[in-house]
Amino acid sequence: MKTYKNLKIIDHPLIKHKLSIMRDYRTSKKEFKELLDEISMLMAYEITKDLPLKEVEIQTPLKKTKSYMIQGKKIVLIPILRAGIGMIDGILKLIPSARIGHIGIYRDHNTLRPITYYFKIPADSKHREVILLDPMLATGGSAIASVEKLKEIGIKKIKFMCLVAAPEGVENFSKVYPDVMIYAAALDDRLDELGYILPGLGDAGDRLFGTK
């Protein structure tokens, strides 16, 4: 299997286990959402391990002591609509003070090209670290278009987080933005002729919102 310098697979046993249940076509909408929350939270733990810290002095019930807190401005979470919304709640359990923006992009099923229809993020996002969220990295079109939008307004610190990625999508994304790290729970086999990830987990948006 080809390796990519800007791809990190977070293959913790709990993530593998939960992702296997998500892939199963018999998994209910309710359970699918709960598992997406849980995996997103587990992945966020790994993705944020390089956050800078500052030393502070606090008063415990017994004495003063030196301790550590996150340094700098709060993280911005930006889900790519609509399936990316399903990843927010799990991450907020770890980082409840994170700011949230939204990027609306859909894929034209004929051309497979991304179409942007909504873009709203916190005003000072260029001074913060951004985590872009989408359960799937298929052709890479939506992720590439989203990063392009973010870089256009001066955002430099960007990470992309997904559950499953296709080699074609990683390849396309890496050619355009080799400086942006991709964090995934699994690198799947390939795309089918319709642009869906194999084995994948189906259409994440449809399974999440019950719209199939």
C-alpha positions as CSV (number, residue, x, y, z in Angstrom):
1,M,0.0,0.0,0.0
2,K,1.3,3.4,-0.9
3,T,2.2,5.8,1.9
4,Y,1.6,9.5,2.0
5,K,3.6,12.0,4.0
6,N,0.6,14.0,5.0
7,L,-1.7,11.1,5.9
8,K,-1.9,9.7,9.5
9,I,-4.1,6.7,10.1
10,I,-5.5,6.7,13.7
11,D,-5.9,3.0,14.1
12,H,-6.7,2.6,17.8
13,P,-8.5,-0.7,18.6
14,L,-11.6,1.1,19.9
15,I,-11.8,3.2,16.6
16,K,-11.4,0.1,14.5
17,H,-14.1,-1.7,16.5
18,K,-16.6,1.2,16.3
19,L,-15.9,1.8,12.6
20,S,-16.6,-1.8,11.8
21,I,-20.1,-1.4,13.3
22,M,-20.6,1.8,11.4
23,R,-19.8,0.1,8.1
24,D,-22.4,-2.6,8.7
25,Y,-25.6,-1.9,6.6
26,R,-27.7,-3.2,9.5
27,T,-26.6,-0.5,11.9
28,S,-29.4,1.9,12.7
29,K,-29.5,5.6,12.2
30,K,-29.4,6.2,16.0
31,E,-26.4,3.9,16.5
32,F,-24.6,5.3,13.4
33,K,-24.8,8.8,14.9
34,E,-23.7,7.7,18.3
35,L,-20.7,5.9,16.8
36,L,-19.8,8.9,14.7
37,D,-19.8,11.0,17.9
38,E,-17.5,8.5,19.7
39,I,-15.0,8.0,16.9
40,S,-14.8,11.8,16.3
41,M,-14.0,12.3,20.0
42,L,-11.4,9.5,20.0
43,M,-9.7,11.0,16.9
44,A,-9.8,14.5,18.3
45,Y,-7.8,13.3,21.3
46,E,-5.0,12.2,18.9
47,I,-5.2,15.2,16.6
48,T,-4.9,17.8,19.4
49,K,-1.9,16.2,21.1
50,D,0.4,18.9,19.7
51,L,-1.6,21.9,21.1
52,P,0.8,24.3,22.8
53,L,0.6,24.6,26.6
54,K,1.4,27.4,29.1
55,E,2.4,27.1,32.7
56,V,0.0,28.5,35.2
57,E,-0.3,28.7,39.0
58,I,-3.4,27.4,40.6
59,Q,-4.7,27.0,44.1
60,T,-5.8,23.5,45.0
61,P,-7.8,22.8,48.2
62,L,-4.4,22.2,49.8
63,K,-1.8,24.5,48.3
64,K,-0.6,26.5,45.3
65,T,1.0,24.5,42.5
66,K,2.2,25.0,38.9
67,S,0.1,23.3,36.3
68,Y,-0.6,23.6,32.5
69,M,-3.4,24.9,30.3
70,I,-3.9,25.3,26.6
71,Q,-2.1,28.3,25.2
72,G,-3.5,30.7,22.5
73,K,-6.8,31.1,20.8
74,K,-9.5,28.5,20.8
75,I,-9.7,25.9,17.9
76,V,-12.2,26.4,15.1
77,L,-14.1,23.3,14.0
78,I,-15.5,23.5,10.4
79,P,-17.7,20.7,9.2
80,I,-18.3,20.3,5.5
81,L,-22.1,20.2,5.2
82,R,-23.9,18.1,5.6
83,A,-22.3,15.0,6.9
84,G,-19.5,16.8,8.7
85,I,-22.1,18.2,11.2
86,G,-22.3,14.7,12.7
87,M,-18.7,14.9,13.9
88,I,-19.1,18.1,15.9
89,D,-20.8,16.9,19.1
90,G,-18.2,14.3,19.8
91,I,-15.3,16.8,19.5
92,L,-17.2,19.4,21.6
93,K,-17.2,16.9,24.5
94,L,-13.4,17.3,24.6
95,I,-13.2,20.9,23.5
96,P,-16.5,22.6,24.5
97,S,-15.1,26.1,24.0
98,A,-14.2,25.5,20.3
99,R,-15.6,27.9,17.8
100,I,-17.6,26.5,14.9
101,G,-17.9,27.5,11.3
102,H,-19.7,25.9,8.3
103,I,-18.8,25.2,4.7
104,G,-21.6,24.0,2.4
105,I,-20.4,22.0,-0.5
106,Y,-22.1,19.3,-2.5
107,R,-20.8,17.0,-5.2
108,D,-22.4,17.1,-8.6
109,H,-23.2,13.4,-9.2
110,N,-22.6,13.8,-13.0
111,T,-19.3,15.7,-13.0
112,L,-18.2,14.7,-9.4
113,R,-17.0,18.4,-9.0
114,P,-17.7,20.3,-5.8
115,I,-20.2,23.1,-5.7
116,T,-19.9,25.7,-2.9
117,Y,-23.3,27.1,-1.6
118,Y,-22.5,28.3,2.0
119,F,-19.5,29.7,3.8
120,K,-19.6,31.2,7.3
121,I,-16.8,31.0,9.8
122,P,-15.7,33.0,12.9
123,A,-14.2,36.3,11.9
124,D,-10.8,35.8,13.4
125,S,-10.3,32.3,12.2
126,K,-7.0,33.2,10.5
127,H,-5.5,33.6,13.9
128,R,-6.6,30.1,15.1
129,E,-6.0,26.5,14.2
130,V,-8.8,25.0,12.1
131,I,-9.9,21.4,12.0
132,L,-11.9,20.7,8.8
133,L,-14.4,17.8,9.2
134,D,-16.0,15.3,6.8
135,P,-16.6,11.6,7.4
136,M,-15.5,10.7,3.9
137,L,-12.6,11.7,1.7
138,A,-13.6,10.2,-1.6
139,T,-12.4,12.1,-4.8
140,G,-11.0,14.8,-2.5
141,G,-12.9,17.5,-4.4
142,S,-14.9,18.9,-1.4
143,A,-11.9,18.9,0.9
144,I,-9.7,20.6,-1.7
145,A,-12.3,23.2,-2.4
146,S,-12.8,23.8,1.3
147,V,-9.1,24.3,2.0
148,E,-8.9,26.6,-0.9
149,K,-11.6,28.8,0.6
150,L,-9.9,28.8,4.0
151,K,-6.5,29.7,2.5
152,E,-8.0,32.5,0.5
153,I,-8.9,34.4,3.7
154,G,-5.5,33.8,5.2
155,I,-5.9,30.7,7.4
156,K,-2.6,28.8,7.6
157,K,-3.1,26.2,10.3
158,I,-5.4,23.6,8.9
159,K,-6.0,19.9,9.6
160,F,-8.4,17.7,7.8
161,M,-10.2,14.9,9.7
162,C,-12.2,12.1,8.2
163,L,-13.3,8.5,9.1
164,V,-12.6,6.7,5.8
165,A,-10.5,7.9,2.9
166,A,-10.0,6.5,-0.6
167,P,-6.5,6.4,-2.1
168,E,-7.6,8.5,-5.0
169,G,-8.9,11.2,-2.7
170,V,-5.7,11.2,-0.6
171,E,-3.6,11.4,-3.8
172,N,-5.6,14.3,-5.3
173,F,-5.6,16.2,-2.0
174,S,-1.9,15.6,-1.3
175,K,-0.9,16.9,-4.8
176,V,-2.7,20.2,-4.1
177,Y,-2.1,20.7,-0.4
178,P,0.8,18.6,0.8
179,D,1.1,21.0,3.8
180,V,-2.3,20.0,5.2
181,M,-2.3,16.8,7.4
182,I,-5.1,14.3,6.8
183,Y,-6.2,12.3,9.8
184,A,-8.3,9.2,9.0
185,A,-9.5,6.2,10.8
186,A,-9.0,4.0,7.7
187,L,-7.6,4.1,4.2
188,D,-10.0,2.0,2.1
189,D,-9.4,0.2,-1.2
190,R,-10.6,2.4,-4.0
191,L,-13.5,4.4,-5.5
192,D,-16.2,2.7,-7.6
193,E,-17.4,4.1,-11.0
194,L,-19.8,6.4,-9.2
195,G,-17.2,7.9,-6.9
196,Y,-18.2,6.0,-3.8
197,I,-15.6,4.6,-1.4
198,L,-15.1,0.8,-1.4
199,P,-15.7,-0.8,1.0
200,G,-16.7,2.5,2.6
201,L,-19.8,2.9,4.8
202,G,-22.3,4.1,2.2
203,D,-23.5,7.7,2.0
204,A,-22.6,9.1,5.4
205,G,-25.1,11.9,5.1
206,D,-28.0,9.7,4.2
207,R,-27.2,7.2,7.0
208,L,-26.8,10.0,9.5
209,F,-30.0,11.9,8.7
210,G,-32.2,9.1,7.4
211,T,-32.6,10.7,4.0
212,K,-31.9,7.7,1.8
